[in-house]
């Protein structure tokens, strides 16, 4: 069996898996960066396999229980003789996050001096994820995706800006 490709479809509506010499594959498991190698959490798509020699399998966000693809995806193909793994990163949300921060920083003259380093670190982290994915460095990809998730969240962090907490009831008083 040969994994020809594991990628996001052109319309971004499915994960496409293309396999050659695929007639004897027994299982197809999918993991995310949160569930990697936890077989109790793996999503089993073995039912999509056929006995065809070449197979293209499409997995939709709804079949994963998510609205959009985001993060890392791992597949594991197995037959009685071998196991093959594939790694895919979908980083659109994080690319958008960094782009928004670049636009925001460039709106003021002094901001770039103060906020340059975290932004450079985030962009470097994003590129690191791409490199780790390309070369199959799974542990590194997981560590980096967790880092950029923190940078691109609204959770408390020690080196970034915080969003304002908006309280429309600030004039209300508790009795």
MIZA-207297 format. One record per residue: x, y, z of N, C-alpha, C in turn; residue in three letters. Coordinates in steps of 0.1 Angstrom, whole numbers, padded with zeros to 4 digits, always signed. Layout:
N
XYZXYZXYZALA ...
//
This chain:
175
+0008-0012+0000+0000+0000+0000+0009+0012+0000UNK +0004+0023-0007+0012+0035-0008+0002+0047-0006UNK +0006+0056+0003-0002+0068+0005+0003+0078-0005UNK -0005+0080-0015-0001+0090-0026-0002+0104-0021UNK -0013+0107-0014-0015+0121-0008-0025+0120+0003UNK -0023+0130+0012-0032+0133+0023-0033+0148+0024UNK -0043+0154+0019-0044+0169+0018-0058+0174+0020UNK -0059+0187+0021-0072+0194+0022-0076+0196+0007UNK -0088+0193+0004-0094+0194-0009-0093+0209-0014UNK -0093+0211-0027-0092+0224-0032-0103+0234-0027UNK -0115+0228-0025-0126+0236-0020-0126+0237-0005UNK -0117+0230+0001-0115+0230+0016-0127+0224+0023UNK -0134+0216+0016-0146+0209+0022-0144+0195+0027UNK -0132+0190+0024-0129+0176+0028-0114+0173+0029UNK -0111+0163+0037-0097+0158+0038-0097+0147+0027UNK -0087+0148+0018-0087+0138+0007-0075+0129+0009UNK -0078+0116+0009-0067+0106+0011-0067+0098-0002UNK -0056+0097-0008-0054+0090-0021-0044+0079-0018UNK -0048+0066-0021-0040+0054-0017-0039+0045-0030UNK -0027+0041-0032-0024+0031-0043-0021+0017-0036UNK -0023+0007-0044-0021-0007-0039-0029-0009-0026UNK -0041-0005-0027-0050-0003-0015-0060-0014-0013UNK -0060-0025-0021-0070-0035-0021-0070-0043-0008UNK -0060-0043-0001-0059-0051+0011-0058-0043+0024UNK -0062-0031+0024-0061-0023+0037-0072-0027+0046UNK -0068-0030+0059-0078-0034+0069-0084-0023+0077UNK -0076-0012+0079-0081-0002+0088-0076+0012+0083UNK -0084+0022+0086-0081+0036+0084-0086+0044+0096UNK -0076+0048+0104-0079+0056+0116-0074+0070+0114UNK -0082+0080+0120-0078+0094+0120-0077+0099+0134UNK -0066+0106+0136-0064+0113+0149-0062+0128+0147UNK -0064+0136+0157-0061+0150+0157-0049+0153+0166UNK -0045+0165+0167-0034+0169+0176-0038+0166+0190UNK -0051+0166+0193-0055+0163+0207-0056+0148+0210UNK -0058+0140+0200-0061+0126+0202-0050+0117+0197UNK -0039+0122+0192-0028+0114+0185-0024+0102+0194UNK -0025+0091+0188-0021+0078+0193-0029+0073+0205UNK -0041+0080+0208-0050+0075+0218-0061+0067+0210UNK -0059+0054+0210-0067+0046+0201-0082+0046+0206UNK -0084+0050+0218-0098+0051+0223-0105+0063+0217UNK -0097+0073+0213-0103+0085+0208-0102+0086+0192UNK -0095+0076+0186-0093+0076+0172-0107+0075+0165UNK -0108+0081+0153-0120+0080+0145-0117+0069+0135UNK -0126+0060+0134-0124+0048+0125-0132+0050+0112UNK -0125+0051+0101-0131+0053+0088-0128+0041+0079UNK -0126+0030+0085-0124+0017+0078-0136+0014+0069UNK -0148+0018+0073-0160+0015+0065-0159+0022+0051UNK -0151+0032+0050-0150+0039+0037-0140+0031+0027UNK -0133+0022+0032-0124+0014+0024-0131+0004+0015UNK -0126+0003+0003-0131-0007-0007-0120-0017-0010UNK -0123-0026-0020-0113-0035-0024-0106-0030-0037UNK -0109-0018-0041-0102-0012-0053-0087-0010-0050UNK -0080-0012-0061-0065-0010-0060-0061+0004-0057UNK -0068+0014-0063-0066+0028-0061-0078+0034-0054UNK -0077+0041-0043-0088+0046-0036-0086+0061-0033UNK -0097+0069-0034-0097+0082-0029-0108+0083-0019UNK -0104+0087-0007-0114+0088+0004-0115+0102+0008UNK -0127+0107+0010-0130+0121+0014-0136+0121+0028UNK -0131+0128+0037-0136+0130+0050-0141+0144+0052UNK -0153+0146+0056-0159+0159+0058-0158+0164+0072UNK -0159+0177+0074-0159+0182+0088-0170+0176+0097UNK -0182+0174+0091-0193+0169+0099-0190+0155+0103UNK -0183+0147+0095-0180+0133+0100-0169+0133+0111UNK -0163+0145+0113-0154+0146+0125-0161+0153+0137UNK -0173+0158+0134-0180+0166+0144-0175+0180+0146UNK -0169+0186+0136-0164+0199+0137-0171+0208+0126UNK -0170+0221+0127-0175+0230+0117-0166+0232+0106UNK -0153+0233+0109-0142+0236+0099-0130+0227+0103UNK -0122+0225+0093-0109+0218+0096-0099+0228+0102UNK -0092+0224+0112-0083+0233+0119-0073+0224+0127UNK -0060+0227+0126-0050+0220+0134-0043+0208+0126UNK -0040+0198+0133-0032+0187+0128-0041+0175+0126UNK -0039+0167+0116-0047+0155+0113-0037+0144+0110UNK -0039+0132+0116-0030+0121+0113-0039+0109+0109UNK -0034+0102+0099-0041+0090+0095-0032+0078+0096UNK -0038+0067+0099-0030+0055+0100-0037+0044+0092UNK -0030+0039+0082-0035+0029+0073-0028+0016+0077UNK -0035+0005+0078-0029-0007+0082-0035-0019+0075UNK -0026-0029+0072-0030-0042+0067-0022-0052+0075UNK -0023-0065+0071-0016-0075+0079-0001-0074+0078UNK +0005-0066+0068+0019-0066+0066+0026-0053+0070UNK +0018-0042+0070+0025-0029+0073+0015-0019+0078UNK +0021-0008+0083+0013+0003+0088+0019+0016+0082UNK +0011+0024+0077+0015+0037+0070+0008+0048+0077UNK +0016+0059+0080+0010+0071+0086+0011+0083+0077UNK +0002+0092+0078+0002+0105+0071-0001+0116+0081UNK +0004+0128+0078+0003+0140+0086-0001+0151+0078UNK -0011+0159+0082-0016+0170+0075-0019+0182+0085UNK -0015+0194+0081-0018+0206+0089-0027+0215+0082UNK -0037+0220+0089-0047+0229+0083-0045+0242+0092UNK -0039+0252+0086-0034+0263+0095-0041+0277+0091UNK -0052+0276+0084-0058+0289+0079-0062+0298+0091UNK -0067+0292+0102-0071+0301+0113-0059+0308+0119UNK -0048+0301+0120-0036+0307+0126-0029+0317+0116UNK -0030+0314+0103-0025+0324+0094-0033+0337+0094UNK -0046+0335+0096-0055+0347+0097-0053+0354+0110UNK -0050+0347+0121-0047+0353+0134-0035+0362+0132UNK -0024+0357+0127-0012+0365+0125-0014+0376+0116UNK -0021+0374+0105-0024+0385+0096-0032+0397+0103UNK -0042+0393+0111-0049+0403+0118-0041+0411+0128UNK -0031+0404+0134-0022+0411+0144-0013+0420+0136UNK -0008+0416+0125+0001+0424+0117-0007+0437+0113UNK -0019+0436+0108-0027+0447+0104-0029+0456+0116UNK -0033+0451+0127-0035+0458+0139-0023+0466+0144UNK -0012+0459+0144+0001+0466+0148+0005+0477+0139UNK +0003+0475+0126+0007+0485+0116-0002+0498+0116UNK -0013+0498+0124-0022+0509+0125-0016+0520+0134UNK -0006+0517+0142+0000+0527+0150+0015+0527+0149UNK +0021+0538+0150+0036+0539+0148+0044+0532+0159UNK +0039+0534+0171+0047+0528+0182+0045+0513+0185UNK +0034+0508+0180+0030+0494+0183+0041+0484+0178UNK +0046+0486+0167+0056+0477+0161+0068+0475+0170UNK +0072+0486+0176+0084+0485+0185+0081+0476+0197UNK +0069+0477+0202+0065+0470+0215+0061+0455+0212UNK +0054+0453+0201+0048+0440+0198+0054+0432+0187UNK +0066+0436+0183+0072+0429+0172+0077+0415+0175UNK +0083+0413+0187+0089+0400+0190+0078+0389+0191UNK +0067+0391+0198+0057+0380+0199+0051+0377+0185UNK +0050+0387+0177+0045+0384+0163+0055+0376+0155UNK +0068+0379+0156+0078+0372+0149+0079+0358+0154UNK +0077+0356+0167+0077+0342+0173+0065+0334+0168UNK +0054+0341+0167+0042+0334+0162+0043+0330+0147UNK +0049+0339+0139+0051+0335+0125+0062+0324+0124UNK +0072+0325+0132+0082+0314+0132+0076+0301+0136UNK +0067+0301+0146+0060+0289+0150+0052+0283+0139UNK +0045+0292+0132+0036+0288+0121+0045+0281+0110UNK +0056+0287+0107+0065+0281+0097+0071+0268+0102UNK +0073+0267+0115+0078+0255+0121+0068+0243+0120UNK +0056+0247+0122+0045+0236+0120+0045+0231+0106UNK +0047+0240+0096+0047+0236+0082+0059+0227+0079UNK +0070+0230+0085+0082+0222+0083+0081+0209+0090UNK +0076+0209+0102+0074+0196+0109+0064+0187+0102UNK +0053+0193+0096+0044+0185+0088+0050+0179+0076UNK +0057+0188+0069+0064+0183+0056+0073+0171+0059UNK +0080+0171+0070+0090+0161+0072+0085+0150+0082UNK +0073+0151+0086+0067+0141+0095+0072+0142+0109UNK +0076+0153+0114+0080+0155+0128+0068+0157+0137UNK +0062+0146+0141+0049+0146+0148+0050+0153+0161UNK +0059+0149+0170+0060+0155+0183+0062+0170+0182UNK +0071+0174+0173+0074+0189+0172+0061+0196+0166UNK +0054+0190+0157+0042+0196+0152+0032+0198+0162UNK +0030+0188+0171+0020+0189+0182+0024+0200+0192UNK +0037+0201+0196+0042+0211+0205+0040+0225+0199UNK +0043+0227+0186+0042+0240+0180+0027+0244+0178UNK +0018+0234+0175+0004+0238+0173-0002+0242+0186UNK +0002+0236+0197-0003+0240+0210+0002+0254+0214UNK +0014+0257+0210+0019+0271+0212+0012+0281+0204UNK +0009+0279+0192+0002+0289+0184-0012+0290+0187UNK -0018+0279+0192-0032+0280+0197-0033+0289+0209UNK -0023+0289+0217-0023+0298+0229-0021+0312+0224UNK -0013+0315+0215-0010+0328+0210-0023+0334+0203UNK -0030+0326+0196-0042+0330+0188-0055+0329+0196UNK -0054+0327+0209-0066+0326+0217-0068+0338+0224UNK -0080+0339+0231-0083+0351+0240-0080+0347+0254UNK -0074+0336+0256-0071+0332+0270-0059+0341+0275UNK -0058+0341+0288-0048+0349+0295-0034+0344+0290UNK -0025+0353+0286-0012+0349+0283-0002+0360+0287UNK +0010+0356+0290+0019+0366+0296+0025+0375+0286UNK +0025+0372+0273+0033+0381+0264+0024+0388+0254UNK +0011+0387+0254+0003+0393+0244-0007+0403+0249UNK -0014+0408+0240-0025+0417+0244-0037+0410+0248UNK -0046+0416+0255-0058+0410+0260-0070+0417+0253UNK -0080+0410+0250-0092+0416+0245-0099+0423+0256UNK -0106+0434+0254-0114+0440+0264-0126+0432+0268UNK -0128+0431+0281-0140+0424+0285-0151+0434+0285UNK -0161+0432+0277-0172+0441+0275-0184+0437+0285UNK -0188+0446+0293-0199+0443+0302-0209+0454+0300UNK -0220+0450+0293-0230+0460+0290-0239+0463+0303UNK -0237+0456+0313-0245+0458+0326-0237+0465+0336UNK -0227+0473+0333-0218+0479+0342-0225+0489+0351UNK -0237+0494+0347-0244+0503+0356-0254+0496+0364UNK -0256+0483+0363-0265+0476+0371-0258+0473+0384UNK -0266+0473+0395-0261+0470+0408-0268+0458+0414UNK -0261+0450+0421-0267+0439+0428-0272+0444+0442UNK -0284+0440+0445-0289+0444+0458-0285+0435+0469UNK 
//
